[in-house]
């Protein structure tokens, strides 16, 4: 393999591509707006990749080692990104779901555990008709991303339905001397989804009342 080819490495390709794409965005978009931050990220990322590539070439010398090391680092970054940002819980609601909110209340004694561990990538969670799920799991036992789909298999926020959802609040309420943390997602037909601080506070009060009714009925 000649010296010219040995200079071509995965990080060098990514570095050059990142900077070229940033220049392309600047040329194409006259008014960058929020796109400025993307351009900045691409340029900074390109410079960092170039610096790492340069350092590895100085340190390892051997082209095969450099190439394999960069592939291994790229794979680790992809896996870390996927683990950090793509772990998803899917909330499954009845097809004829009539509630406007889906809520999970945590730390409720004598309730089912969600069974989410550090190794869990995806988890399906059945939501009752009431829209309120009680779990004994800790509030931090959670997956970052959330999907909601109906029993029919149709996902909300898709082109298969007019229903959409958005995470509304993460909060807590006090009941019988104990604080219970909860997460709530709002479901809405058509344009989705708007809510106010007042709506969040009103729902929090309603949720506490419903929670106490559910616990009393056990």
ZIGI-V110972 format. One record per residue. N is the residue number from 1. PHI is phi in degrees with one decimal (none if undefined). Layout:
n=<N/N>
phi=<PHI/PHI>
This chain:
n=<1/2/3/4/5/6/7/8/9/10/11/12/13/14/15/16/17/18/19/20/21/22/23/24/25/26/27/28/29/30/31/32/33/34/35/36/37/38/39/40/41/42/43/44/45/46/47/48/49/50/51/52/53/54/55/56/57/58/59/60/61/62/63/64/65/66/67/68/69/70/71/72/73/74/75/76/77/78/79/80/81/82/83/84/85/86/87/88/89/90/91/92/93/94/95/96/97/98/99/100/101/102/103/104/105/106/107/108/109/110/111/112/113/114/115/116/117/118/119/120/121/122/123/124/125/126/127/128/129/130/131/132/133/134/135/136/137/138/139/140/141/142/143/144/145/146/147/148/149/150/151/152/153/154/155/156/157/158/159/160/161/162/163/164/165/166/167/168/169/170/171/172/173/174/175/176/177/178/179/180/181/182/183/184/185/186/187/188/189/190/191/192/193/194/195/196/197/198/199/200/201/202/203/204/205/206/207/208/209/210/211/212/213/214/215/216/217/218>
phi=<none/-73.8/-63.9/-63.3/-66.8/-66.4/-79.1/-87.0/-130.3/-54.9/-68.8/-66.1/-63.0/-64.4/-62.6/-64.5/-61.8/-63.0/-69.2/-62.8/-65.4/-62.9/-64.0/-61.0/-63.9/-62.6/-69.1/-73.0/-101.1/-69.0/-110.1/-66.7/59.2/-67.6/-62.8/-57.0/-69.0/-66.4/-59.7/-61.6/-62.8/-63.6/-67.3/-62.3/-61.4/-62.5/-64.9/-63.5/-62.4/-63.7/-65.1/-64.6/-59.8/-62.0/-64.0/-65.2/-65.8/-72.0/-85.0/-88.3/67.6/-69.8/-61.9/-61.3/-65.1/-61.9/-62.2/-68.0/-63.4/-67.4/-64.0/-64.7/-64.4/-62.9/-64.5/-63.1/-64.3/-62.6/-64.8/-64.3/-61.8/-63.1/-67.6/-77.1/-115.8/-110.5/-70.5/-127.2/-103.6/-110.1/-87.6/-102.7/-110.6/-59.5/-58.6/-96.2/-78.9/-107.3/-84.8/-96.6/-135.6/-121.4/-133.5/-114.4/-105.8/-101.6/71.3/-93.0/-61.6/61.2/-117.5/-71.0/-80.4/-77.4/57.0/-107.7/-115.5/-65.2/-97.0/-79.9/-97.8/-137.0/-145.1/-95.3/-126.5/-77.5/-105.2/-69.1/-59.2/-67.4/82.4/-119.7/-108.6/-98.1/-138.6/-83.3/-62.6/-72.9/-56.7/-80.8/-82.1/-149.6/-111.0/-57.7/-89.7/-134.3/-115.8/-127.5/-138.2/-85.3/-56.5/-71.3/98.1/-83.6/-87.5/-70.3/64.7/-122.4/-78.5/-91.4/-152.5/-82.9/-77.5/-131.7/-147.9/-149.7/-69.7/-96.0/-159.8/-123.3/-152.9/-154.3/-138.2/-105.8/-143.4/52.2/82.0/-125.4/-91.1/-120.6/-86.7/-148.7/-121.2/-131.4/-118.7/-96.3/-112.0/-150.2/-83.5/71.6/-62.9/-132.0/-141.6/-115.2/-158.4/-114.7/-60.7/-62.5/-61.7/-62.3/-69.2/-63.7/-66.7/-58.8/-66.4/-62.0/-62.8/-59.6/-63.5/-64.5/-59.1/-67.0/-67.4/-63.8/-65.4/-67.7/-83.4/-73.3>
